[in-house]
């Protein structure tokens, strides 16, 4: 048997005209990623009876009653309010603390600096379950249990190291000569840091704030352990909805859709900073 050589031109002729294989693969990948989101939205617009009785790709009896329940029931919409309060508090605290710490790591060499930097990252690597009991006992002793500041401070344990790591990479990219020139021109450190240095690393601050927001927003274990009623987040509310009649699938799906909205809005407003952060920083 003899081998038949096939020319590249003949091989190209076998391809289907007008079809870009890369575009097909990307389209299928995006459909795969968006399928759970679409199915969540689909369930949120159905009644419980329709969800449990039939399989349909779209609602047969469209209803917005599930969203109305969340937006009118304080036990639901206050979960979003509580989550936003402690997430924003944590984001502000984490970035504020991380800025001077990252500047010190990027500009100075001191005894144990590498070990301290590594120790900060190990806090980020530890699972939240390790710290749930110590935080619970500590906050119960000092009357911080079930408060927004309690969850915000607890989330600093893993968000501050992350913010320091991101910001330190951006700050190393700023030449030290800029600091020296500012001091020669008579700038104090505080004025130089706010007026000159922070605008130079605005992309890094945006990226750090974004990741602090997202990690705090999706964290469940600590926020559920350290709250009860007054500061209970939406994630904890969604896990405590079992009743005698079972799960309210439609309301849970609507709550899931509304939980995605804040993260999507944050991504939209800081998308330019995130793009620069992936290009320049350590993200």
Order of alpha helices (4+ residues) and beta strands (2+ residues): alpha-alpha-alpha-alpha-alpha-alpha-alpha-alpha-alpha-alpha-alpha-alpha-alpha-alpha-alpha
